[in-house]
Amino acid sequence: MPKKTDTNNNVKRTKKSTKTQKPRGKEIEGNLSVHAKGFGFVLVKKGTDIFIPLEHMLNAMDGDYVSVEIVKKST
């Protein structure tokens, strides 16, 4: 599968996951659950599920196993 990059040229897609090329923090893995409106949640085994806004979903689909990095915590 060819690599795909976003407008900032910092994301690649592999057969198993989408992840940043330059990890800056701890990566968390889990299954993606996508809502009908396009946003999603990464369902993690330990801890709180992680919200993924529509603009960061890229080509991810419901049920994909993904790796994410928290870059900013909401308040």
CHARMM-style PDB file with segment names, atoms N, HN, CA, C and O in Angstrom:
ATOM      1  N   MET     1       0.849  -1.174   0.000  1.00  0.00      PROA
ATOM      2  CA  MET     1       0.000   0.000   0.000  1.00  0.00      PROA
ATOM      3  C   MET     1       0.891   1.232   0.000  1.00  0.00      PROA
ATOM      4  O   MET     1       1.801   1.324   0.824  1.00  0.00      PROA
ATOM      5  N   PRO     2       0.655   2.188  -0.905  1.00  0.00      PROA
ATOM      6  CA  PRO     2       1.490   3.378  -0.942  1.00  0.00      PROA
ATOM      7  C   PRO     2       1.285   4.264   0.278  1.00  0.00      PROA
ATOM      8  O   PRO     2       0.229   4.248   0.911  1.00  0.00      PROA
ATOM      9  N   LYS     3       2.315   5.034   0.592  1.00  0.00      PROA
ATOM     10  HN  LYS     3       3.173   5.047   0.077  1.00  0.00      PROA
ATOM     11  CA  LYS     3       2.218   5.960   1.713  1.00  0.00      PROA
ATOM     12  C   LYS     3       1.329   7.132   1.325  1.00  0.00      PROA
ATOM     13  O   LYS     3       1.362   7.587   0.182  1.00  0.00      PROA
ATOM     14  N   LYS     4       0.539   7.619   2.264  1.00  0.00      PROA
ATOM     15  HN  LYS     4       0.512   7.249   3.193  1.00  0.00      PROA
ATOM     16  CA  LYS     4      -0.303   8.780   2.053  1.00  0.00      PROA
ATOM     17  C   LYS     4       0.073   9.820   3.090  1.00  0.00      PROA
ATOM     18  O   LYS     4       0.260   9.486   4.260  1.00  0.00      PROA
ATOM     19  N   THR     5       0.185  11.065   2.684  1.00  0.00      PROA
ATOM     20  HN  THR     5       0.032  11.336   1.734  1.00  0.00      PROA
ATOM     21  CA  THR     5       0.539  12.109   3.627  1.00  0.00      PROA
ATOM     22  C   THR     5      -0.530  13.187   3.633  1.00  0.00      PROA
ATOM     23  O   THR     5      -1.214  13.401   2.632  1.00  0.00      PROA
ATOM     24  N   ASP     6      -0.673  13.873   4.777  1.00  0.00      PROA
ATOM     25  HN  ASP     6      -0.117  13.699   5.590  1.00  0.00      PROA
ATOM     26  CA  ASP     6      -1.605  14.981   4.859  1.00  0.00      PROA
ATOM     27  C   ASP     6      -0.912  16.242   4.368  1.00  0.00      PROA
ATOM     28  O   ASP     6       0.227  16.182   3.904  1.00  0.00      PROA
ATOM     29  N   THR     7      -1.586  17.386   4.465  1.00  0.00      PROA
ATOM     30  HN  THR     7      -2.511  17.436   4.842  1.00  0.00      PROA
ATOM     31  CA  THR     7      -1.031  18.632   3.957  1.00  0.00      PROA
ATOM     32  C   THR     7       0.230  19.056   4.689  1.00  0.00      PROA
ATOM     33  O   THR     7       1.036  19.801   4.132  1.00  0.00      PROA
ATOM     34  N   ASN     8       0.424  18.603   5.921  1.00  0.00      PROA
ATOM     35  HN  ASN     8      -0.230  17.998   6.374  1.00  0.00      PROA
ATOM     36  CA  ASN     8       1.630  18.923   6.677  1.00  0.00      PROA
ATOM     37  C   ASN     8       2.727  17.898   6.452  1.00  0.00      PROA
ATOM     38  O   ASN     8       3.814  18.016   7.018  1.00  0.00      PROA
ATOM     39  N   ASN     9       2.452  16.891   5.630  1.00  0.00      PROA
ATOM     40  HN  ASN     9       1.569  16.795   5.170  1.00  0.00      PROA
ATOM     41  CA  ASN     9       3.430  15.869   5.279  1.00  0.00      PROA
ATOM     42  C   ASN     9       3.943  15.105   6.490  1.00  0.00      PROA
ATOM     43  O   ASN     9       5.122  14.752   6.540  1.00  0.00      PROA
ATOM     44  N   ASN    10       3.071  14.841   7.477  1.00  0.00      PROA
ATOM     45  HN  ASN    10       2.114  15.127   7.436  1.00  0.00      PROA
ATOM     46  CA  ASN    10       3.548  14.178   8.681  1.00  0.00      PROA
ATOM     47  C   ASN    10       2.767  12.928   9.049  1.00  0.00      PROA
ATOM     48  O   ASN    10       2.872  12.465  10.185  1.00  0.00      PROA
ATOM     49  N   VAL    11       1.997  12.373   8.147  1.00  0.00      PROA
ATOM     50  HN  VAL    11       1.911  12.749   7.225  1.00  0.00      PROA
ATOM     51  CA  VAL    11       1.227  11.178   8.464  1.00  0.00      PROA
ATOM     52  C   VAL    11       1.445  10.148   7.377  1.00  0.00      PROA
ATOM     53  O   VAL    11       1.463  10.473   6.189  1.00  0.00      PROA
ATOM     54  N   LYS    12       1.611   8.898   7.792  1.00  0.00      PROA
ATOM     55  HN  LYS    12       1.596   8.634   8.757  1.00  0.00      PROA
ATOM     56  CA  LYS    12       1.692   7.835   6.803  1.00  0.00      PROA
ATOM     57  C   LYS    12       0.678   6.759   7.150  1.00  0.00      PROA
ATOM     58  O   LYS    12       0.350   6.568   8.321  1.00  0.00      PROA
ATOM     59  N   ARG    13       0.187   6.065   6.155  1.00  0.00      PROA
ATOM     60  HN  ARG    13       0.453   6.221   5.204  1.00  0.00      PROA
ATOM     61  CA  ARG    13      -0.781   4.999   6.371  1.00  0.00      PROA
ATOM     62  C   ARG    13      -0.141   3.686   5.961  1.00  0.00      PROA
ATOM     63  O   ARG    13       0.411   3.551   4.869  1.00  0.00      PROA
ATOM     64  N   THR    14      -0.229   2.727   6.864  1.00  0.00      PROA
ATOM     65  HN  THR    14      -0.678   2.837   7.751  1.00  0.00      PROA
ATOM     66  CA  THR    14       0.250   1.391   6.563  1.00  0.00      PROA
ATOM     67  C   THR    14      -0.959   0.467   6.545  1.00  0.00      PROA
ATOM     68  O   THR    14      -2.077   0.911   6.807  1.00  0.00      PROA
ATOM     69  N   LYS    15      -0.758  -0.789   6.243  1.00  0.00      PROA
ATOM     70  HN  LYS    15       0.150  -1.150   6.030  1.00  0.00      PROA
ATOM     71  CA  LYS    15      -1.874  -1.730   6.198  1.00  0.00      PROA
ATOM     72  C   LYS    15      -2.550  -1.881   7.548  1.00  0.00      PROA
ATOM     73  O   LYS    15      -3.759  -2.105   7.605  1.00  0.00      PROA
ATOM     74  N   LYS    16      -1.792  -1.762   8.650  1.00  0.00      PROA
ATOM     75  HN  LYS    16      -0.810  -1.580   8.604  1.00  0.00      PROA
ATOM     76  CA  LYS    16      -2.358  -2.001   9.965  1.00  0.00      PROA
ATOM     77  C   LYS    16      -2.746  -0.733  10.709  1.00  0.00      PROA
ATOM     78  O   LYS    16      -3.655  -0.774  11.538  1.00  0.00      PROA
ATOM     79  N   SER    17      -2.090   0.389  10.443  1.00  0.00      PROA
ATOM     80  HN  SER    17      -1.352   0.422   9.769  1.00  0.00      PROA
ATOM     81  CA  SER    17      -2.379   1.567  11.254  1.00  0.00      PROA
ATOM     82  C   SER    17      -1.956   2.847  10.555  1.00  0.00      PROA
ATOM     83  O   SER    17      -1.259   2.830   9.540  1.00  0.00      PROA
ATOM     84  N   THR    18      -2.401   3.956  11.129  1.00  0.00      PROA
ATOM     85  HN  THR    18      -2.967   3.970  11.953  1.00  0.00      PROA
ATOM     86  CA  THR    18      -1.963   5.279  10.710  1.00  0.00      PROA
ATOM     87  C   THR    18      -1.234   5.884  11.899  1.00  0.00      PROA
ATOM     88  O   THR    18      -1.755   5.888  13.014  1.00  0.00      PROA
ATOM     89  N   LYS    19      -0.025   6.396  11.664  1.00  0.00      PROA
ATOM     90  HN  LYS    19       0.399   6.393  10.758  1.00  0.00      PROA
ATOM     91  CA  LYS    19       0.700   6.993  12.783  1.00  0.00      PROA
ATOM     92  C   LYS    19       1.626   8.086  12.281  1.00  0.00      PROA
ATOM     93  O   LYS    19       1.948   8.146  11.094  1.00  0.00      PROA
ATOM     94  N   THR    20       2.049   8.942  13.186  1.00  0.00      PROA
ATOM     95  HN  THR    20       1.788   8.894  14.150  1.00  0.00      PROA
ATOM     96  CA  THR    20       2.949  10.019  12.813  1.00  0.00      PROA
ATOM     97  C   THR    20       4.334   9.468  12.538  1.00  0.00      PROA
ATOM     98  O   THR    20       4.722   8.446  13.104  1.00  0.00      PROA
ATOM     99  N   GLN    21       5.075  10.130  11.680  1.00  0.00      PROA
ATOM    100  HN  GLN    21       4.760  10.960  11.219  1.00  0.00      PROA
ATOM    101  CA  GLN    21       6.434   9.701  11.378  1.00  0.00      PROA
ATOM    102  C   GLN    21       7.402  10.087  12.478  1.00  0.00      PROA
ATOM    103  O   GLN    21       8.399   9.396  12.684  1.00  0.00      PROA
ATOM    104  N   LYS    22       7.137  11.174  13.189  1.00  0.00      PROA
ATOM    105  HN  LYS    22       6.327  11.736  13.021  1.00  0.00      PROA
ATOM    106  CA  LYS    22       8.032  11.654  14.233  1.00  0.00      PROA
ATOM    107  C   LYS    22       7.309  11.639  15.571  1.00  0.00      PROA
ATOM    108  O   LYS    22       6.791  12.674  15.989  1.00  0.00      PROA
ATOM    109  N   PRO    23       7.257  10.512  16.252  1.00  0.00      PROA
ATOM    110  CA  PRO    23       6.554  10.455  17.537  1.00  0.00      PROA
ATOM    111  C   PRO    23       7.178  11.409  18.544  1.00  0.00      PROA
ATOM    112  O   PRO    23       8.397  11.448  18.708  1.00  0.00      PROA
ATOM    113  N   ARG    24       6.326  12.181  19.216  1.00  0.00      PROA
ATOM    114  HN  ARG    24       5.335  12.150  19.083  1.00  0.00      PROA
ATOM    115  CA  ARG    24       6.810  13.131  20.207  1.00  0.00      PROA
ATOM    116  C   ARG    24       6.479  12.688  21.619  1.00  0.00      PROA
ATOM    117  O   ARG    24       7.022  13.235  22.579  1.00  0.00      PROA
ATOM    118  N   GLY    25       5.610  11.720  21.764  1.00  0.00      PROA
ATOM    119  HN  GLY    25       5.169  11.276  20.984  1.00  0.00      PROA
ATOM    120  CA  GLY    25       5.199  11.280  23.084  1.00  0.00      PROA
ATOM    121  C   GLY    25       4.827   9.823  23.060  1.00  0.00      PROA
ATOM    122  O   GLY    25       5.128   9.106  22.106  1.00  0.00      PROA
ATOM    123  N   LYS    26       4.171   9.389  24.114  1.00  0.00      PROA
ATOM    124  HN  LYS    26       3.927   9.971  24.889  1.00  0.00      PROA
ATOM    125  CA  LYS    26       3.761   8.002  24.231  1.00  0.00      PROA
ATOM    126  C   LYS    26       2.642   7.695  23.241  1.00  0.00      PROA
ATOM    127  O   LYS    26       1.675   8.449  23.129  1.00  0.00      PROA
ATOM    128  N   GLU    27       2.781   6.597  22.533  1.00  0.00      PROA
ATOM    129  HN  GLU    27       3.566   5.985  22.623  1.00  0.00      PROA
ATOM    130  CA  GLU    27       1.746   6.167  21.607  1.00  0.00      PROA
ATOM    131  C   GLU    27       0.792   5.217  22.316  1.00  0.00      PROA
ATOM    132  O   GLU    27       1.207   4.392  23.130  1.00  0.00      PROA
ATOM    133  N   ILE    28      -0.478   5.343  21.999  1.00  0.00      PROA
ATOM    134  HN  ILE    28      -0.816   6.014  21.338  1.00  0.00      PROA
ATOM    135  CA  ILE    28      -1.521   4.501  22.575  1.00  0.00      PROA
ATOM    136  C   ILE    28      -2.201   3.779  21.431  1.00  0.00      PROA
ATOM    137  O   ILE    28      -2.512   4.394  20.411  1.00  0.00      PROA
ATOM    138  N   GLU    29      -2.435   2.494  21.581  1.00  0.00      PROA
ATOM    139  HN  GLU    29      -2.183   1.995  22.410  1.00  0.00      PROA
ATOM    140  CA  GLU    29      -3.061   1.706  20.527  1.00  0.00      PROA
ATOM    141  C   GLU    29      -4.433   1.233  20.952  1.00  0.00      PROA
ATOM    142  O   GLU    29      -4.691   1.027  22.138  1.00  0.00      PROA
ATOM    143  N   GLY    30      -5.313   1.060  19.981  1.00  0.00      PROA
ATOM    144  HN  GLY    30      -5.104   1.227  19.017  1.00  0.00      PROA
ATOM    145  CA  GLY    30      -6.646   0.554  20.245  1.00  0.00      PROA
ATOM    146  C   GLY    30      -7.457   0.476  18.977  1.00  0.00      PROA
ATOM    147  O   GLY    30      -6.989   0.845  17.900  1.00  0.00      PROA
ATOM    148  N   ASN    31      -8.678  -0.007  19.110  1.00  0.00      PROA
ATOM    149  HN  ASN    31      -9.058  -0.307  19.985  1.00  0.00      PROA
ATOM    150  CA  ASN    31      -9.584  -0.098  17.972  1.00  0.00      PROA
ATOM    151  C   ASN    31     -10.369   1.192  17.831  1.00  0.00      PROA
ATOM    152  O   ASN    31     -10.763   1.808  18.821  1.00  0.00      PROA
ATOM    153  N   LEU    32     -10.592   1.592  16.585  1.00  0.00      PROA
ATOM    154  HN  LEU    32     -10.272   1.091  15.781  1.00  0.00      PROA
ATOM    155  CA  LEU    32     -11.308   2.817  16.295  1.00  0.00      PROA
ATOM    156  C   LEU    32     -12.798   2.547  16.140  1.00  0.00      PROA
ATOM    157  O   LEU    32     -13.205   1.641  15.412  1.00  0.00      PROA
ATOM    158  N   SER    33     -13.597   3.335  16.825  1.00  0.00      PROA
ATOM    159  HN  SER    33     -13.267   4.070  17.416  1.00  0.00      PROA
ATOM    160  CA  SER    33     -15.045   3.277  16.695  1.00  0.00      PROA
ATOM    161  C   SER    33     -15.487   4.602  16.078  1.00  0.00      PROA
ATOM    162  O   SER    33     -15.296   5.662  16.676  1.00  0.00      PROA
ATOM    163  N   VAL    34     -16.076   4.545  14.884  1.00  0.00      PROA
ATOM    164  HN  VAL    34     -16.231   3.684  14.398  1.00  0.00      PROA
ATOM    165  CA  VAL    34     -16.440   5.759  14.144  1.00  0.00      PROA
ATOM    166  C   VAL    34     -17.936   6.020  14.263  1.00  0.00      PROA
ATOM    167  O   VAL    34     -18.752   5.118  14.079  1.00  0.00      PROA
ATOM    168  N   HSD    35     -18.283   7.266  14.574  1.00  0.00      PROA
ATOM    169  HN  HSD    35     -17.620   7.999  14.723  1.00  0.00      PROA
ATOM    170  CA  HSD    35     -19.670   7.722  14.661  1.00  0.00      PROA
ATOM    171  C   HSD    35     -20.167   8.064  13.257  1.00  0.00      PROA
ATOM    172  O   HSD    35     -19.362   8.365  12.376  1.00  0.00      PROA
ATOM    173  N   ALA    36     -21.468   8.022  13.042  1.00  0.00      PROA
ATOM    174  HN  ALA    36     -22.122   7.778  13.758  1.00  0.00      PROA
ATOM    175  CA  ALA    36     -22.060   8.331  11.733  1.00  0.00      PROA
ATOM    176  C   ALA    36     -21.723   9.744  11.262  1.00  0.00      PROA
ATOM    177  O   ALA    36     -21.730  10.005  10.059  1.00  0.00      PROA
ATOM    178  N   LYS    37     -21.429  10.661  12.183  1.00  0.00      PROA
ATOM    179  HN  LYS    37     -21.423  10.449  13.161  1.00  0.00      PROA
ATOM    180  CA  LYS    37     -21.099  12.043  11.804  1.00  0.00      PROA
ATOM    181  C   LYS    37     -19.625  12.209  11.429  1.00  0.00      PROA
ATOM    182  O   LYS    37     -19.207  13.307  11.064  1.00  0.00      PROA
ATOM    183  N   GLY    38     -18.831  11.136  11.512  1.00  0.00      PROA
ATOM    184  HN  GLY    38     -19.171  10.243  11.808  1.00  0.00      PROA
ATOM    185  CA  GLY    38     -17.458  11.178  11.035  1.00  0.00      PROA
ATOM    186  C   GLY    38     -16.376  11.223  12.088  1.00  0.00      PROA
ATOM    187  O   GLY    38     -15.239  10.861  11.787  1.00  0.00      PROA
ATOM    188  N   PHE    39     -16.663  11.646  13.308  1.00  0.00      PROA
ATOM    189  HN  PHE    39     -17.587  11.940  13.553  1.00  0.00      PROA
ATOM    190  CA  PHE    39     -15.648  11.632  14.358  1.00  0.00      PROA
ATOM    191  C   PHE    39     -15.545  10.222  14.916  1.00  0.00      PROA
ATOM    192  O   PHE    39     -16.359   9.358  14.589  1.00  0.00      PROA
ATOM    193  N   GLY    40     -14.546   9.988  15.759  1.00  0.00      PROA
ATOM    194  HN  GLY    40     -13.885  10.690  16.025  1.00  0.00      PROA
ATOM    195  CA  GLY    40     -14.397   8.647  16.301  1.00  0.00      PROA
ATOM    196  C   GLY    40     -13.785   8.636  17.684  1.00  0.00      PROA
ATOM    197  O   GLY    40     -13.427   9.675  18.239  1.00  0.00      PROA
ATOM    198  N   PHE    41     -13.674   7.433  18.227  1.00  0.00      PROA
ATOM    199  HN  PHE    41     -13.964   6.589  17.775  1.00  0.00      PROA
ATOM    200  CA  PHE    41     -13.042   7.204  19.522  1.00  0.00      PROA
ATOM    201  C   PHE    41     -12.116   6.012  19.389  1.00  0.00      PROA
ATOM    202  O   PHE    41     -12.472   5.002  18.781  1.00  0.00      PROA
ATOM    203  N   VAL    42     -10.918   6.132  19.965  1.00  0.00      PROA
ATOM    204  HN  VAL    42     -10.628   6.953  20.458  1.00  0.00      PROA
ATOM    205  CA  VAL    42     -10.026   4.984  20.049  1.00  0.00      PROA
ATOM    206  C   VAL    42     -10.357   4.308  21.366  1.00  0.00      PROA
ATOM    207  O   VAL    42     -10.234   4.905  22.435  1.00  0.00      PROA
ATOM    208  N   LEU    43     -10.776   3.062  21.277  1.00  0.00      PROA
ATOM    209  HN  LEU    43     -10.876   2.577  20.408  1.00  0.00      PROA
ATOM    210  CA  LEU    43     -11.166   2.297  22.459  1.00  0.00      PROA
ATOM    211  C   LEU    43      -9.925   1.609  23.015  1.00  0.00      PROA
ATOM    212  O   LEU    43      -9.348   0.727  22.379  1.00  0.00      PROA
ATOM    213  N   VAL    44      -9.527   2.026  24.209  1.00  0.00      PROA
ATOM    214  HN  VAL    44      -9.996   2.742  24.726  1.00  0.00      PROA
ATOM    215  CA  VAL    44      -8.311   1.487  24.829  1.00  0.00      PROA
ATOM    216  C   VAL    44      -8.679   0.522  25.948  1.00  0.00      PROA
ATOM    217  O   VAL    44      -9.732   0.654  26.573  1.00  0.00      PROA
ATOM    218  N   LYS    45      -7.808  -0.446  26.195  1.00  0.00      PROA
ATOM    219  HN  LYS    45      -6.953  -0.553  25.687  1.00  0.00      PROA
ATOM    220  CA  LYS    45      -8.083  -1.441  27.234  1.00  0.00      PROA
ATOM    221  C   LYS    45      -7.975  -0.857  28.628  1.00  0.00      PROA
ATOM    222  O   LYS    45      -8.792  -1.162  29.497  1.00  0.00      PROA
ATOM    223  N   LYS    46      -6.964  -0.012  28.852  1.00  0.00      PROA
ATOM    224  HN  LYS    46      -6.300   0.236  28.146  1.00  0.00      PROA
ATOM    225  CA  LYS    46      -6.768   0.605  30.166  1.00  0.00      PROA
ATOM    226  C   LYS    46      -6.840   2.113  30.001  1.00  0.00      PROA
ATOM    227  O   LYS    46      -6.121   2.683  29.180  1.00  0.00      PROA
ATOM    228  N   GLY    47      -7.699   2.761  30.771  1.00  0.00      PROA
ATOM    229  HN  GLY    47      -8.283   2.298  31.438  1.00  0.00      PROA
ATOM    230  CA  GLY    47      -7.793   4.212  30.701  1.00  0.00      PROA
ATOM    231  C   GLY    47      -9.037   4.686  29.970  1.00  0.00      PROA
ATOM    232  O   GLY    47      -9.964   3.920  29.707  1.00  0.00      PROA
ATOM    233  N   THR    48      -9.026   5.961  29.655  1.00  0.00      PROA
ATOM    234  HN  THR    48      -8.273   6.583  29.869  1.00  0.00      PROA
ATOM    235  CA  THR    48     -10.166   6.603  29.020  1.00  0.00      PROA
ATOM    236  C   THR    48     -10.063   6.516  27.512  1.00  0.00      PROA
ATOM    237  O   THR    48      -8.975   6.667  26.956  1.00  0.00      PROA
ATOM    238  N   ASP    49     -11.193   6.271  26.834  1.00  0.00      PROA
ATOM    239  HN  ASP    49     -12.077   6.148  27.286  1.00  0.00      PROA
ATOM    240  CA  ASP    49     -11.210   6.265  25.379  1.00  0.00      PROA
ATOM    241  C   ASP    49     -10.797   7.636  24.861  1.00  0.00      PROA
ATOM    242  O   ASP    49     -11.003   8.645  25.535  1.00  0.00      PROA
ATOM    243  N   ILE    50     -10.216   7.676  23.670  1.00  0.00      PROA
ATOM    244  HN  ILE    50     -10.048   6.857  23.122  1.00  0.00      PROA
ATOM    245  CA  ILE    50      -9.647   8.906  23.122  1.00  0.00      PROA
ATOM    246  C   ILE    50     -10.504   9.404  21.971  1.00  0.00      PROA
ATOM    247  O   ILE    50     -10.753   8.677  21.009  1.00  0.00      PROA
ATOM    248  N   PHE    51     -10.954  10.652  22.077  1.00  0.00      PROA
ATOM    249  HN  PHE    51     -10.751  11.242  22.859  1.00  0.00      PROA
ATOM    250  CA  PHE    51     -11.765  11.284  21.038  1.00  0.00      PROA
ATOM    251  C   PHE    51     -10.880  11.711  19.866  1.00  0.00      PROA
ATOM    252  O   PHE    51      -9.818  12.304  20.059  1.00  0.00      PROA
ATOM    253  N   ILE    52     -11.333  11.401  18.649  1.00  0.00      PROA
ATOM    254  HN  ILE    52     -12.195  10.920  18.492  1.00  0.00      PROA
ATOM    255  CA  ILE    52     -10.635  11.806  17.436  1.00  0.00      PROA
ATOM    256  C   ILE    52     -11.593  12.671  16.615  1.00  0.00      PROA
ATOM    257  O   ILE    52     -12.593  12.158  16.113  1.00  0.00      PROA
ATOM    258  N   PRO    53     -11.310  13.982  16.465  1.00  0.00      PROA
ATOM    259  CA  PRO    53     -12.202  14.842  15.695  1.00  0.00      PROA
ATOM    260  C   PRO    53     -12.188  14.488  14.205  1.00  0.00      PROA
ATOM    261  O   PRO    53     -11.238  13.883  13.710  1.00  0.00      PROA
ATOM    262  N   LEU    54     -13.231  14.863  13.519  1.00  0.00      PROA
ATOM    263  HN  LEU    54     -14.003  15.354  13.921  1.00  0.00      PROA
ATOM    264  CA  LEU    54     -13.406  14.554  12.096  1.00  0.00      PROA
ATOM    265  C   LEU    54     -12.184  14.934  11.269  1.00  0.00      PROA
ATOM    266  O   LEU    54     -11.753  14.161  10.414  1.00  0.00      PROA
ATOM    267  N   GLU    55     -11.622  16.118  11.514  1.00  0.00      PROA
ATOM    268  HN  GLU    55     -11.973  16.746  12.208  1.00  0.00      PROA
ATOM    269  CA  GLU    55     -10.506  16.590  10.693  1.00  0.00      PROA
ATOM    270  C   GLU    55      -9.225  15.775  10.878  1.00  0.00      PROA
ATOM    271  O   GLU    55      -8.275  15.948  10.114  1.00  0.00      PROA
ATOM    272  N   HSD    56      -9.180  14.892  11.876  1.00  0.00      PROA
ATOM    273  HN  HSD    56      -9.951  14.751  12.497  1.00  0.00      PROA
ATOM    274  CA  HSD    56      -8.004  14.047  12.093  1.00  0.00      PROA
ATOM    275  C   HSD    56      -8.260  12.578  11.765  1.00  0.00      PROA
ATOM    276  O   HSD    56      -7.411  11.728  12.037  1.00  0.00      PROA
ATOM    277  N   MET    57      -9.397  12.278  11.196  1.00  0.00      PROA
ATOM    278  HN  MET    57     -10.086  12.968  10.976  1.00  0.00      PROA
ATOM    279  CA  MET    57      -9.729  10.884  10.889  1.00  0.00      PROA
ATOM    280  C   MET    57      -9.022  10.348   9.643  1.00  0.00      PROA
ATOM    281  O   MET    57      -8.848   9.137   9.510  1.00  0.00      PROA
ATOM    282  N   LEU    58      -8.611  11.234   8.729  1.00  0.00      PROA
ATOM    283  HN  LEU    58      -8.752  12.218   8.837  1.00  0.00      PROA
ATOM    284  CA  LEU    58      -7.962  10.837   7.488  1.00  0.00      PROA
ATOM    285  C   LEU    58      -8.768   9.730   6.807  1.00  0.00      PROA
ATOM    286  O   LEU    58      -9.964   9.908   6.578  1.00  0.00      PROA
ATOM    287  N   ASN    59      -8.159   8.611   6.482  1.00  0.00      PROA
ATOM    288  HN  ASN    59      -7.188   8.466   6.668  1.00  0.00      PROA
ATOM    289  CA  ASN    59      -8.857   7.513   5.789  1.00  0.00      PROA
ATOM    290  C   ASN    59      -9.204   6.363   6.725  1.00  0.00      PROA
ATOM    291  O   ASN    59      -9.543   5.272   6.268  1.00  0.00      PROA
ATOM    292  N   ALA    60      -9.123   6.600   8.030  1.00  0.00      PROA
ATOM    293  HN  ALA    60      -8.848   7.487   8.401  1.00  0.00      PROA
ATOM    294  CA  ALA    60      -9.393   5.531   8.987  1.00  0.00      PROA
ATOM    295  C   ALA    60     -10.854   5.108   8.928  1.00  0.00      PROA
ATOM    296  O   ALA    60     -11.745   5.923   8.690  1.00  0.00      PROA
ATOM    297  N   MET    61     -11.079   3.828   9.148  1.00  0.00      PROA
ATOM    298  HN  MET    61     -10.355   3.166   9.342  1.00  0.00      PROA
ATOM    299  CA  MET    61     -12.435   3.273   9.082  1.00  0.00      PROA
ATOM    300  C   MET    61     -12.787   2.598  10.399  1.00  0.00      PROA
ATOM    301  O   MET    61     -11.905   2.236  11.179  1.00  0.00      PROA
ATOM    302  N   ASP    62     -14.061   2.434  10.635  1.00  0.00      PROA
ATOM    303  HN  ASP    62     -14.777   2.728  10.002  1.00  0.00      PROA
ATOM    304  CA  ASP    62     -14.558   1.782  11.832  1.00  0.00      PROA
ATOM    305  C   ASP    62     -13.936   0.400  11.970  1.00  0.00      PROA
ATOM    306  O   ASP    62     -13.945  -0.395  11.029  1.00  0.00      PROA
ATOM    307  N   GLY    63     -13.399   0.124  13.147  1.00  0.00      PROA
ATOM    308  HN  GLY    63     -13.392   0.769  13.911  1.00  0.00      PROA
ATOM    309  CA  GLY    63     -12.798  -1.178  13.414  1.00  0.00      PROA
ATOM    310  C   GLY    63     -11.303  -1.245  13.160  1.00  0.00      PROA
ATOM    311  O   GLY    63     -10.672  -2.238  13.522  1.00  0.00      PROA
ATOM    312  N   ASP    64     -10.710  -0.216  12.545  1.00  0.00      PROA
ATOM    313  HN  ASP    64     -11.222   0.591  12.251  1.00  0.00      PROA
ATOM    314  CA  ASP    64      -9.267  -0.218  12.311  1.00  0.00      PROA
ATOM    315  C   ASP    64      -8.520  -0.260  13.641  1.00  0.00      PROA
ATOM    316  O   ASP    64      -8.964   0.330  14.626  1.00  0.00      PROA
ATOM    317  N   TYR    65      -7.395  -0.952  13.667  1.00  0.00      PROA
ATOM    318  HN  TYR    65      -7.034  -1.431  12.866  1.00  0.00      PROA
ATOM    319  CA  TYR    65      -6.509  -0.929  14.827  1.00  0.00      PROA
ATOM    320  C   TYR    65      -5.520   0.200  14.570  1.00  0.00      PROA
ATOM    321  O   TYR    65      -4.778   0.166  13.588  1.00  0.00      PROA
ATOM    322  N   VAL    66      -5.507   1.198  15.445  1.00  0.00      PROA
ATOM    323  HN  VAL    66      -6.109   1.226  16.243  1.00  0.00      PROA
ATOM    324  CA  VAL    66      -4.723   2.403  15.204  1.00  0.00      PROA
ATOM    325  C   VAL    66      -3.788   2.703  16.376  1.00  0.00      PROA
ATOM    326  O   VAL    66      -3.968   2.203  17.486  1.00  0.00      PROA
ATOM    327  N   SER    67      -2.800   3.520  16.095  1.00  0.00      PROA
ATOM    328  HN  SER    67      -2.654   3.926  15.193  1.00  0.00      PROA
ATOM    329  CA  SER    67      -1.869   4.018  17.094  1.00  0.00      PROA
ATOM    330  C   SER    67      -2.017   5.536  17.108  1.00  0.00      PROA
ATOM    331  O   SER    67      -1.936   6.178  16.061  1.00  0.00      PROA
ATOM    332  N   VAL    68      -2.233   6.113  18.291  1.00  0.00      PROA
ATOM    333  HN  VAL    68      -2.298   5.592  19.142  1.00  0.00      PROA
ATOM    334  CA  VAL    68      -2.436   7.561  18.394  1.00  0.00      PROA
ATOM    335  C   VAL    68      -1.464   8.150  19.404  1.00  0.00      PROA
ATOM    336  O   VAL    68      -0.903   7.445  20.244  1.00  0.00      PROA
ATOM    337  N   GLU    69      -1.282   9.454  19.300  1.00  0.00      PROA
ATOM    338  HN  GLU    69      -1.737  10.026  18.618  1.00  0.00      PROA
ATOM    339  CA  GLU    69      -0.432  10.190  20.223  1.00  0.00      PROA
ATOM    340  C   GLU    69      -1.214  11.393  20.715  1.00  0.00      PROA
ATOM    341  O   GLU    69      -1.794  12.127  19.914  1.00  0.00      PROA
ATOM    342  N   ILE    70      -1.237  11.602  22.012  1.00  0.00      PROA
ATOM    343  HN  ILE    70      -0.767  11.006  22.663  1.00  0.00      PROA
ATOM    344  CA  ILE    70      -1.901  12.772  22.589  1.00  0.00      PROA
ATOM    345  C   ILE    70      -0.973  13.961  22.422  1.00  0.00      PROA
ATOM    346  O   ILE    70       0.128  13.972  22.971  1.00  0.00      PROA
ATOM    347  N   VAL    71      -1.412  14.974  21.659  1.00  0.00      PROA
ATOM    348  HN  VAL    71      -2.307  14.965  21.212  1.00  0.00      PROA
ATOM    349  CA  VAL    71      -0.596  16.164  21.476  1.00  0.00      PROA
ATOM    350  C   VAL    71      -1.116  17.347  22.272  1.00  0.00      PROA
ATOM    351  O   VAL    71      -0.382  18.305  22.518  1.00  0.00      PROA
ATOM    352  N   LYS    72      -2.378  17.286  22.677  1.00  0.00      PROA
ATOM    353  HN  LYS    72      -2.974  16.508  22.478  1.00  0.00      PROA
ATOM    354  CA  LYS    72      -2.949  18.353  23.486  1.00  0.00      PROA
ATOM    355  C   LYS    72      -4.132  17.783  24.246  1.00  0.00      PROA
ATOM    356  O   LYS    72      -5.019  17.165  23.658  1.00  0.00      PROA
ATOM    357  N   LYS    73      -4.143  17.992  25.556  1.00  0.00      PROA
ATOM    358  HN  LYS    73      -3.422  18.494  26.034  1.00  0.00      PROA
ATOM    359  CA  LYS    73      -5.273  17.536  26.359  1.00  0.00      PROA
ATOM    360  C   LYS    73      -6.327  18.619  26.392  1.00  0.00      PROA
ATOM    361  O   LYS    73      -6.012  19.802  26.520  1.00  0.00      PROA
ATOM    362  N   SER    74      -7.592  18.210  26.275  1.00  0.00      PROA
ATOM    363  HN  SER    74      -7.848  17.249  26.172  1.00  0.00      PROA
ATOM    364  CA  SER    74      -8.681  19.191  26.384  1.00  0.00      PROA
ATOM    365  C   SER    74      -8.879  19.574  27.838  1.00  0.00      PROA
ATOM    366  O   SER    74      -8.537  18.820  28.749  1.00  0.00      PROA
ATOM    367  N   THR    75      -9.434  20.751  28.038  1.00  0.00      PROA
ATOM    368  HN  THR    75      -9.712  21.364  27.299  1.00  0.00      PROA
ATOM    369  CA  THR    75      -9.657  21.214  29.415  1.00  0.00      PROA
ATOM    370  C   THR    75     -11.103  21.165  29.786  1.00  0.00      PROA
ATOM    371  OT1 THR    75     -11.464  21.520  30.909  1.00  0.00      PROA
TER     372      THR     75
END
